[in-house]
Amino acid sequence: MVTNQMNFRPVRRGRRSSTAPAPFSATLDRKPHRRSHVAHLTDRQLSEDVTDFSARDAELEQAPPELADLPGLRRLDLSGNRLSDLPQSLSALRRLTELRLDRNAFRHLPRPVGELAGLELLTLYKNELTTLPDWIENLRGLRHLNLGDNRLTRVPEGIGALSRLHTLDLGHNALTELPESIGRLAGLDRYLYASNNRFTSVPAALCDLTRLRYLNLTDNLLQSLPERFGDLAALQELRLYNNRLATLPDSIGRLSRLREAHLAGNRLTALPDTLAGLTELRELRLTDNHLLGLPEQIGRLERLRILDLRNNRVRELPAAVGELTALTHLDLRNNALTRLPDSLARLPRLEKLDLRWNLIDPLPAWIADLEQRGCVVLL
């Protein structure tokens, strides 16, 4: 039942040629005093032309069954409604490539979706899903799958059959583990979001995602990373903040393309010497750990621009920090520093140095030189 009456608006896209009709985009608008249906399309003999249909934020409680009479439909957006299921008739939309069902009331993945073999994009962000059906493996053409902000407690092994996926969002659920089959997602190259779950570990098979460029595992309960973590050879951005990591595997130094490492809010007491292998690293964020110092090899990170060590237990910095010639921001707030290496005075691009809440006394004379060069020094 539709709680508010709708008005159908077809909008033609592109120019009509002499040989083929231009596609239509259709939208349902809320109009309190006017009534119309999707069947209006058939009356105008436009059904073959309609490739896009949107009933976004239309307060629907049921999807219009007449949508099945639009065989040319490629993109369907039913986001922001009150839907809890879809009519079986929608399985007739064989040309559909994009289906957006975000912000509805789905507790299970509707069965007709499993018959839409041509789907390339499926989004169900912010619903009430608790499980995924095994038949999700039938959607082997999927390139983008968003299941974020649901109530999922498990992901079936069948998800490994979706080898064409480029993006996968599992964030903000109640997952305690990832399936071993995650490593079979050979096409996953853009991102994997799995933040805000309940993982204490991730399978070693995750490290088979050798094309993955962005990995987000923040706000979990991770206590360790697989020893093979360095096999994620294409990784450019790693987000692991707010976990329970006490150590990092030595193999992390093999992430030679990594540009950003976000490791704040863990329990790290030391960093591996192999960190020197991260030669493309631009940002290293280590706020709110238990670090006592940095490895001597830190100076090899010649492209590093931001080093954030706020709220640790660092007592002394190695002289090699002065070799970070690309460094623009160095945050040492709230540590246990009693002295600074003179090599810091040689950092040519330093724009901001934060030394607040330490025990440095006396301050080195070169601090004034930094300030004269335009560096902001906070004491």
C-alpha positions as CSV (number, residue, x, y, z in Angstrom):
1,M,0.0,0.0,0.0
2,V,1.2,3.5,-0.8
3,T,0.8,5.9,2.0
4,N,1.0,9.0,-0.1
5,Q,-0.4,9.5,-3.6
6,M,2.3,9.7,-6.3
7,N,2.7,11.6,-9.5
8,F,4.8,10.0,-12.3
9,R,7.2,12.2,-14.2
10,P,9.0,10.8,-17.2
11,V,12.1,12.7,-18.3
12,R,13.7,12.0,-21.6
13,R,17.5,11.8,-21.7
14,G,19.5,12.6,-24.7
15,R,18.5,13.5,-28.2
16,R,16.1,11.3,-30.1
17,S,17.6,10.0,-33.3
18,S,15.7,9.0,-36.4
19,T,16.5,5.3,-35.8
20,A,16.0,4.7,-32.1
21,P,14.0,6.3,-29.3
22,A,15.9,8.1,-26.6
23,P,15.8,6.5,-23.1
24,F,13.5,7.8,-20.4
25,S,14.2,8.5,-16.7
26,A,11.1,8.2,-14.5
27,T,10.6,9.6,-11.0
28,L,7.8,9.3,-8.5
29,D,7.0,12.6,-6.8
30,R,4.8,13.0,-3.7
31,K,1.7,15.0,-4.7
32,P,-1.0,14.9,-2.0
33,H,-3.9,15.6,-4.4
34,R,-2.9,13.8,-7.6
35,R,-3.0,10.1,-8.4
36,S,-1.1,8.3,-11.2
37,H,0.7,4.9,-11.6
38,V,3.6,3.4,-13.4
39,A,1.1,1.8,-15.7
40,H,0.9,5.3,-17.3
41,L,4.1,4.4,-19.1
42,T,2.5,1.5,-20.9
43,D,-0.4,3.7,-21.9
44,R,2.1,5.9,-23.7
45,Q,3.9,2.9,-25.1
46,L,7.1,4.1,-23.5
47,S,7.9,1.1,-21.4
48,E,10.7,-0.1,-23.7
49,D,12.3,3.4,-23.5
50,V,12.5,3.7,-19.7
51,T,16.0,2.8,-18.5
52,D,16.0,4.7,-15.2
53,F,13.3,4.7,-12.5
54,S,13.5,6.5,-9.1
55,A,11.0,6.4,-6.3
56,R,13.6,7.7,-3.8
57,D,12.2,9.0,-0.4
58,A,8.6,8.4,-1.6
59,E,7.3,6.8,1.6
60,L,6.4,3.6,-0.3
61,E,5.5,0.5,1.8
62,Q,5.3,-1.7,-1.3
63,A,7.2,-1.5,-4.6
64,P,4.9,-0.7,-7.6
65,P,4.3,-4.1,-9.2
66,E,3.9,-2.3,-12.6
67,L,7.7,-1.9,-12.6
68,A,7.9,-5.4,-14.0
69,D,6.3,-3.9,-17.2
70,L,9.4,-1.9,-17.9
71,P,11.6,-4.5,-19.6
72,G,14.2,-1.9,-20.6
73,L,14.9,-0.8,-17.0
74,R,18.6,-0.7,-16.2
75,R,18.7,1.4,-13.0
76,L,16.1,1.3,-10.2
77,D,16.3,3.4,-7.1
78,L,13.9,2.6,-4.3
79,S,16.0,4.1,-1.5
80,G,14.5,5.9,1.5
81,N,11.1,4.1,1.7
82,R,9.5,1.6,4.1
83,L,9.9,-1.5,2.0
84,S,10.4,-4.9,3.7
85,D,10.1,-7.1,0.6
86,L,9.9,-6.9,-3.2
87,P,7.3,-8.5,-5.5
88,Q,8.4,-11.6,-7.3
89,S,7.5,-10.0,-10.6
90,L,10.6,-7.8,-10.4
91,S,12.7,-10.8,-11.3
92,A,11.5,-10.1,-14.8
93,L,13.8,-7.1,-15.1
94,R,16.5,-9.0,-16.9
95,R,18.3,-5.8,-18.1
96,L,18.6,-4.3,-14.6
97,T,22.2,-3.4,-13.7
98,E,21.8,-1.1,-10.7
99,L,19.4,-1.6,-7.8
100,R,19.5,0.8,-4.8
101,L,17.5,-0.2,-1.8
102,D,19.2,1.9,0.9
103,R,17.3,3.1,4.0
104,N,14.4,0.8,4.0
105,A,13.2,-1.9,6.4
106,F,14.5,-5.1,4.7
107,R,15.3,-7.9,7.2
108,H,16.3,-10.3,4.5
109,L,17.5,-10.0,1.0
110,P,14.4,-10.2,-1.2
111,R,14.4,-13.4,-3.3
112,P,13.7,-11.7,-6.6
113,V,17.1,-10.0,-6.3
114,G,18.8,-13.4,-6.7
115,E,17.3,-13.8,-10.2
116,L,18.7,-10.5,-11.5
117,A,21.8,-12.0,-13.0
118,G,22.8,-8.9,-14.8
119,L,23.2,-6.8,-11.6
120,E,26.4,-4.9,-11.3
121,L,25.5,-2.6,-8.4
122,L,23.5,-3.6,-5.3
123,T,23.2,-1.3,-2.3
124,L,21.3,-2.1,0.9
125,Y,22.9,0.4,3.2
126,K,21.0,1.1,6.5
127,N,18.4,-1.7,6.5
128,E,17.8,-4.4,9.1
129,L,19.5,-7.3,7.5
130,T,20.7,-10.0,10.0
131,T,21.9,-12.7,7.5
132,L,22.6,-13.1,3.8
133,P,21.2,-16.0,1.8
134,D,23.5,-18.5,0.3
135,W,22.1,-17.7,-3.2
136,I,24.0,-14.4,-3.1
137,E,26.7,-16.3,-5.0
138,N,24.4,-16.3,-8.0
139,L,25.0,-12.5,-8.5
140,R,28.3,-13.1,-10.2
141,G,28.2,-10.0,-12.3
142,L,28.2,-7.7,-9.2
143,R,30.9,-5.0,-9.2
144,H,29.7,-3.0,-6.2
145,L,28.0,-4.3,-3.1
146,N,27.0,-2.1,-0.1
147,L,25.7,-3.9,2.9
148,G,26.8,-1.3,5.5
149,D,24.9,-0.3,8.6
150,N,22.7,-3.4,9.0
151,R,22.7,-6.1,11.7
152,L,24.6,-8.8,9.9
153,T,26.1,-11.5,12.1
154,R,27.7,-13.6,9.4
155,V,28.6,-13.5,5.7
156,P,28.2,-16.7,3.8
157,E,31.2,-18.4,2.2
158,G,29.4,-18.0,-1.1
159,I,30.4,-14.4,-1.3
160,G,33.7,-15.6,-2.5
161,A,32.0,-16.4,-5.9
162,L,31.6,-12.7,-6.5
163,S,35.0,-12.4,-8.2
164,R,34.1,-9.3,-10.2
165,L,33.5,-7.1,-7.1
166,H,35.5,-3.9,-7.1
167,T,34.0,-2.5,-3.9
168,L,32.5,-4.2,-0.8
169,D,31.1,-2.4,2.2
170,L,30.4,-4.5,5.3
171,G,30.9,-1.7,7.8
172,H,28.7,-1.0,10.8
173,N,27.3,-4.5,11.3
174,A,27.7,-7.2,14.1
175,L,30.1,-9.5,12.3
176,T,32.5,-11.5,14.4
177,E,34.5,-12.9,11.5
178,L,35.1,-12.7,7.8
179,P,34.7,-15.9,5.7
180,E,37.8,-17.6,4.4
181,S,36.4,-17.2,0.9
182,I,37.0,-13.4,1.1
183,G,40.4,-14.1,-0.4
184,R,38.7,-15.3,-3.6
185,L,37.5,-11.9,-4.5
186,A,40.2,-11.5,-7.1
187,G,38.7,-8.3,-8.6
188,L,38.4,-6.4,-5.3
189,D,40.7,-3.5,-6.0
190,R,39.0,-0.2,-4.9
191,Y,38.0,-0.8,-1.3
192,L,36.9,-3.1,1.5
193,Y,35.0,-1.5,4.3
194,A,34.6,-3.7,7.4
195,S,34.8,-1.1,10.1
196,N,32.6,-1.0,13.3
197,N,32.1,-4.8,13.7
198,R,33.3,-7.2,16.3
199,F,36.3,-8.9,14.7
200,T,39.1,-10.1,17.0
201,S,41.0,-11.3,14.0
202,V,40.8,-11.6,10.2
203,P,41.6,-14.6,8.1
204,A,45.0,-15.0,6.5
205,A,43.0,-15.4,3.2
206,L,42.3,-11.7,3.4
207,C,46.0,-11.2,2.3
208,D,45.2,-12.8,-1.1
209,L,43.5,-9.5,-2.1
210,T,46.6,-8.4,-3.9
211,R,44.9,-5.7,-5.9
212,L,43.1,-4.0,-3.0
213,R,44.0,-0.3,-2.6
214,Y,41.9,0.7,0.5
215,L,41.3,-1.4,3.6
216,N,39.2,-0.1,6.5
217,L,39.0,-2.3,9.7
218,T,38.6,0.5,12.2
219,D,36.6,0.2,15.4
220,N,36.8,-3.5,15.8
221,L,38.4,-5.7,18.5
222,L,41.5,-6.8,16.5
223,Q,44.3,-8.2,18.6
224,S,46.6,-9.2,15.8
225,L,47.1,-9.2,12.0
226,P,48.0,-12.1,9.8
227,E,51.7,-12.7,9.3
228,R,51.1,-12.5,5.6
229,F,49.7,-9.0,5.8
230,G,52.4,-7.6,3.6
231,D,51.0,-9.6,0.7
232,L,48.5,-6.8,0.2
233,A,50.9,-5.4,-2.3
234,A,48.6,-2.8,-3.9
235,L,47.4,-1.3,-0.6
236,Q,47.6,2.5,-0.6
237,E,45.5,3.4,2.5
238,L,45.2,1.4,5.7
239,R,42.8,2.3,8.5
240,L,43.1,0.2,11.7
241,Y,42.4,2.8,14.4
242,N,40.5,1.9,17.5
243,N,41.4,-1.8,17.8
244,R,43.5,-3.8,20.3
245,L,46.7,-4.3,18.3
246,A,49.8,-4.7,20.5
247,T,52.2,-5.5,17.7
248,L,52.4,-5.2,13.9
249,P,53.7,-8.1,11.7
250,D,57.2,-7.6,10.2
251,S,55.7,-8.2,6.8
252,I,53.9,-4.8,7.0
253,G,57.2,-3.3,5.6
254,R,56.4,-5.0,2.3
255,L,53.5,-2.6,1.6
256,S,55.7,-0.6,-0.7
257,R,52.8,1.4,-2.2
258,L,51.2,2.4,1.1
259,R,50.6,6.2,1.4
260,E,48.5,6.4,4.6
261,A,48.7,4.3,7.7
262,H,46.1,5.1,10.4
263,L,46.9,3.1,13.5
264,A,45.6,5.4,16.3
265,G,43.8,4.0,19.3
266,N,45.6,0.7,19.7
267,R,48.0,-0.8,22.2
268,L,51.3,-0.6,20.3
269,T,54.4,-0.4,22.4
270,A,56.9,-0.5,19.5
271,L,57.0,-0.4,15.7
272,P,58.9,-3.0,13.6
273,D,62.2,-2.0,12.0
274,T,60.7,-3.2,8.7
275,L,58.5,-0.1,8.7
276,A,61.4,1.5,6.8
277,G,60.1,-0.4,3.7
278,L,57.1,1.9,3.5
279,T,58.9,4.3,1.1
280,E,55.7,5.8,-0.3
281,L,54.2,6.6,3.1
282,R,52.9,10.2,3.4
283,E,50.9,10.0,6.7
284,L,51.6,7.9,9.8
285,R,49.1,8.4,12.5
286,L,49.9,6.7,15.8
287,T,47.8,8.7,18.3
288,D,46.7,7.0,21.6
289,N,49.0,4.1,21.7
290,H,51.6,3.0,24.2
291,L,54.7,3.7,22.2
292,L,58.0,4.3,24.0
293,G,59.9,5.3,21.0
294,L,60.5,5.0,17.2
295,P,62.9,2.7,15.3
296,E,66.1,4.1,14.0
297,Q,65.1,3.2,10.5
298,I,62.3,5.8,10.6
299,G,64.5,8.2,8.7
300,R,64.1,6.1,5.5
301,L,60.5,7.3,5.1
302,E,61.7,10.1,2.9
303,R,58.2,11.0,1.6
304,L,56.5,11.2,5.0
305,R,54.7,14.5,5.5
306,I,52.6,13.9,8.7
307,L,53.8,12.0,11.8
308,D,51.3,12.0,14.6
309,L,52.5,10.6,17.9
310,R,50.1,12.3,20.3
311,N,49.2,10.7,23.6
312,N,51.9,8.0,23.8
313,R,54.8,7.4,26.2
314,V,57.7,8.4,24.0
315,R,60.7,9.4,26.0
316,E,63.2,10.0,23.3
317,L,63.3,10.4,19.5
318,P,66.0,8.9,17.4
319,A,68.3,11.4,15.5
320,A,67.1,9.8,12.3
321,V,63.8,11.8,12.6
322,G,65.9,14.7,11.2
323,E,66.2,12.8,7.9
324,L,62.4,13.1,7.2
325,T,63.0,15.9,4.8
326,A,59.4,15.9,3.5
327,L,57.9,16.3,7.0
328,T,55.5,19.2,7.4
329,H,53.6,18.2,10.6
330,L,55.1,16.6,13.7
331,D,52.8,16.2,16.6
332,L,54.4,15.1,19.9
333,R,51.8,16.3,22.3
334,N,51.4,14.5,25.6
335,N,54.4,12.2,25.7
336,A,57.3,11.8,28.2
337,L,59.9,13.7,26.2
338,T,62.7,15.3,28.2
339,R,64.9,16.3,25.3
340,L,64.8,16.6,21.5
341,P,67.4,15.6,19.0
342,D,69.2,18.6,17.4
343,S,68.6,17.0,14.0
344,L,65.0,18.3,14.1
345,A,66.4,21.7,13.3
346,R,67.3,20.4,9.9
347,L,63.8,19.6,8.8
348,P,63.4,22.0,5.8
349,R,59.7,21.8,5.2
350,L,58.4,21.6,8.8
351,E,55.3,23.8,9.2
352,K,54.0,22.7,12.6
353,L,55.7,21.2,15.6
354,D,53.5,20.5,18.6
355,L,55.5,19.9,21.9
356,R,52.8,20.6,24.4
357,W,52.5,18.5,27.6
358,N,56.0,17.1,27.6
359,L,58.9,17.5,30.1
360,I,61.4,19.2,27.9
361,D,63.6,21.6,29.9
362,P,65.4,23.6,28.8
363,L,64.1,24.1,25.3
364,P,66.8,23.9,22.6
365,A,67.9,27.2,21.1
366,W,67.1,26.0,17.6
367,I,63.3,26.2,18.4
368,A,63.6,30.0,17.8
369,D,65.3,29.3,14.4
370,L,62.3,27.1,13.4
371,E,59.9,29.9,14.3
372,Q,61.9,32.4,12.3
373,R,61.5,30.1,9.2
374,G,57.7,30.2,9.6
375,C,57.2,27.0,11.5
376,V,54.4,27.1,14.1
377,V,55.8,25.7,17.4
378,L,53.3,24.9,20.2
379,L,54.8,24.7,23.6
